[in-house]
Amino acid sequence: MSVAQAWLVVIVLTGVGASLAGANDLRSPESFSSIGDQADRSRSLFVEAGRVLQHPRCLNCHPAGDRPSQGEDQHPHTPLVVRGLDDKGATALRCVTCHQAANFTPSGVPGHPLWQMAPREMAWQGKSLPQICEQIKDPRRNGGKTLTQIHEHLAHDTLVGWAWAPGGSREPAPGTQAQLGALTAAWIETGAACPTR
Amino acid sequence: MSMTLNVNGTRRDFYGDPDTPLLWVIREQLGLTGTKYGCGIAQCGACTIHVDGVPLRSCSAPVAAMTGRAITTIEGLASRVAKAVQKAWVDLDVVQCGYCQSGQIMSAVALLEKKPKATDEDIDHALAGNICRCATYQRIRAAIHLAAKRLASKEGA
């Protein structure tokens, strides 16, 4: 047995391979099938999806208050910008003043055609995952969406999808948008239970 | 690629890399040097122009995105509001070194076009992305208020 083969055996037997697969991966819904209690499985599915929801790529534009943050450390956005009346910036300092339809490498400024902040009632920063879960299910705080529409938003909204193609040195959200969509669908199918802590 | 730009109401041809920052096209190819290069990363506001009437940092926009859009630089400002702002700038001697001032004026004009009665908070929010190393901020604020006052009283240019 070669050294390489020996290492392969160690990896398979110890499960080290799973961690080597990358801390930025998401688990599949099927990997939760061993959890017999449906509500427990639902909660666990949301916790996994929460790795995306609580990632800086999402939280930076779901801020508490009127100013977005930026960067992996979620520092206040520079220059100082505010959400304005339509969540797209103040008069004469709009999101589109700097953010164009696509990430722009020469300046390093990220972009998307629909760039904007999440509405104030959808603030996630500073909230626990159980709080975010309850908020996502509450039509008064989720833009009047049904769970089906929440799934659509997370699985297919292209602005959400920017989180996996943020450009520059920005860290993408864990996994893929399709994986988040699968987790969200499984969470809803299992009763959309929220984690308790 | 080749394309035609609408700059200050005039058709201008461009041929080159579609990802060229608009600022370089304006300054280097069209010779409109009133728009300044400050930081190149949309942090200082010196390169501010208007695209379809909305302020835009020209260092952070690809020229390819400008097809069919109306670009206005400091050289092309001609509205009643723009003239009032420029006159207030001169009357209050706002400028010190002057490098950031075209960007400041572009943002100020866009603000007053939308909000004729701009408050201090409106000014703070609208011009937060326009940095002045000479710290002429108080004179900028005063000039915007003066221009707004003159426009409201029909003294505006």
Contacts between the chains, C-beta under 8 A, distances in Angstrom:
chain1	res1	chain2	res2	distance
A	78	B	43	6.6
A	79	B	43	6.5
A	79	B	45	7.6
A	79	B	128	5.0
A	79	B	129	3.8
A	79	B	131	7.8
A	80	B	125	7.8
A	80	B	128	4.2
A	80	B	129	7.8
A	81	B	125	7.9
A	81	B	128	6.8
A	81	B	129	7.3
A	82	B	125	5.4
A	84	B	125	7.8
A	90	B	122	7.4
A	90	B	125	3.7
A	90	B	126	5.8
A	91	B	110	7.6
A	91	B	111	5.8
A	91	B	114	4.7
A	91	B	115	5.3
A	91	B	118	7.9
A	91	B	122	6.4
A	91	B	125	7.3
A	91	B	126	5.7
A	92	B	55	5.5
A	92	B	107	5.2
A	92	B	108	7.8
A	92	B	110	4.1
A	92	B	111	4.0
A	92	B	114	6.7
A	92	B	126	3.7
A	92	B	127	7.5
A	93	B	55	7.0
A	93	B	107	7.1
A	93	B	125	6.1
A	93	B	126	5.2
A	93	B	127	7.3
A	93	B	128	6.1
A	93	B	129	5.5
A	94	B	54	6.1
A	94	B	55	7.3
A	96	B	54	6.5
A	96	B	56	7.1
A	97	B	48	7.7
A	97	B	54	7.0
A	97	B	55	4.9
A	97	B	56	5.7
A	97	B	57	6.1
A	97	B	129	6.9
A	98	B	42	4.1
A	98	B	57	5.1
A	98	B	60	5.6
A	98	B	129	7.3
A	100	B	60	6.8
A	100	B	61	5.1
A	100	B	62	7.0
A	100	B	65	5.9
A	101	B	65	6.2
A	104	B	19	7.8
A	104	B	21	7.9
A	104	B	60	5.5
A	104	B	61	7.0
A	104	B	62	6.3
A	105	B	19	7.3
A	106	B	19	6.8
A	106	B	21	5.2
A	106	B	40	7.4
A	106	B	59	7.7
A	106	B	60	7.6
A	107	B	21	6.9
A	107	B	40	6.2
A	107	B	41	5.0
A	107	B	42	5.4
A	107	B	57	7.7
A	107	B	59	5.7
A	107	B	60	3.8
A	108	B	41	5.7
A	109	B	41	6.9
A	109	B	42	5.0
A	109	B	57	8.0
A	109	B	60	4.6
